[in-house]
């Protein structure tokens, strides 16, 4: 399946308002079994905005809220900032998901946790008593370019 990654437009607002700190906040990946994207790519700022039109996945080996991202780094080269992390994984799991939502969990509630980006997994992806892993692109999870 081909994965399509999308950054939320309101990420820029969250960064400008200091609601997200990639260097020190806890970032997570949540799996979604369904998501009616519609205009949320442009309008969603918080997890609650997404969950209003999405359903979080559930299954053996999956904890509500998703997995904490490890190995989070922010790098800069020229005018390009890159947010990177290790591949999030749910070992020994039985899960089906169609989307992955990446967000900042430090504020603490779905109505205050800013969204970063989401992946459309291109259909239902499943694990059956095995690892469900999201493979982060070699170029990083998110790149931001300034000029």
N, C-alpha and C positions, 0 to 999 in steps of 0.2 A: 504494500500500500504506500502511496505517496503522501507524505506529510506536508501540509501547507501551514506555514507559520504567519501569524498576524500580531502586530504590536497594537495595543490599544492607544487611540489618539489622546485620551486623557492622561496617559503616562506622563506626557510633558507637563501637564498641570500639576500632577502629583509630585514630580521632581521640583518644579518651580516653587511649590508651596511647602517643600521640605517634608512631605508625607512619606517619602521613600528615601532610604539611605542604603544603597547597594553595599557599602562597605561594612555596615554594622548591623543592619536589620536581619531578621530571620525570613528567608524566602522559601516558598513552598511550591510544590506541583500537586494539583488536585486533578483527579480523573473525573470526567463527566460522561455519563452514559448517553445523554441527549443534550442538545443545545440548539435553540432556535436563535441563530446569531442575529438576523435582522440588522438593525442599526446599532447594536451594542458595541461593535468595534469602535464606533465614533462617540457613543454616549456613555458607556459604562466606565465608572471610575473605581468602583468598589466591588468586592466579591458578591455582595447582596444584589447588585445590579445584574450580574450574570446569573445568579441562582434564581432570579425572578423568572427566567426563561430557560433554565437548564436544570438537569437532575444530576446530582453527584453520584458517581458509580459506587457500588458496594460489592463486597465479596470477601472470600477468605483471604487473609493476608493484607487487606486494605483497611486503613484507619481513616475515619472521617476527617476531612481537612487536608488529606494528602500527605506527601512525604516532604520532609525538610531537605532543602538542597544543601549539598556539601561541596566543599572546595570552591566556594563562590569567590570570584576574582573580578576586579574591574581594571581593565588595562586601557592605555591610550597610546596610539601611534599616529602621529600627525594630528589630523582633525577627527580621527575616528576613535570613539570610546566603545569598548567591548565588555559586555557582561557575560561571564562564562561560569560554568559549574560542572561538576561531575554528573554523569548520567543518573537521573533518579530511577530507582528500581524498587519493585515490591517482590522480594524473593518468596518462593513457595506459596504462590498466590493462585487464586482462581477468580479472575476479574474480566469483565468486558467493558470497554470504553471506546467512545468515538471521538473524544476531544480531551485535551489536557489544558488546564488553566494554571498559569504561573502568576504568583501574587506575593505580596509582602504581608506576613502575618504578625508583624511586631505591634501594630496598633491594638490588635486583640479581638476584634469582632468583625463579622462579615460586613457590617455597615461602615466600618472604618478601615478595613484592610484593602489597600489599593491593588488593582490588577495591573499586571505588566504586559503579558501577552498570552495568546492561546494558540494551540495547534489543532488543526482539523486533521485527524488521523486518516481521513479518506475512507471511512467506514468503520465498522465495529472491529476492534482489535481485541484479542483474548489471550489469556493465559489459563492453563489448566494444570494445577499443582506444579507450576513452574514459575520462572521469573517473568514479570511484566516490566519491561525496561523501556524508557524513553531515551533515545540516543541524541544527545546534543550535537549540533553541527560543529565541525572542526573550527568554523569561524566564530563560534560562540552562540549563546542563547539570544542576545540582542546586541545590535550595533547601532550607535547613534553617531551621526556625522554632523560636525559643525563646519562653519566656513569663516 
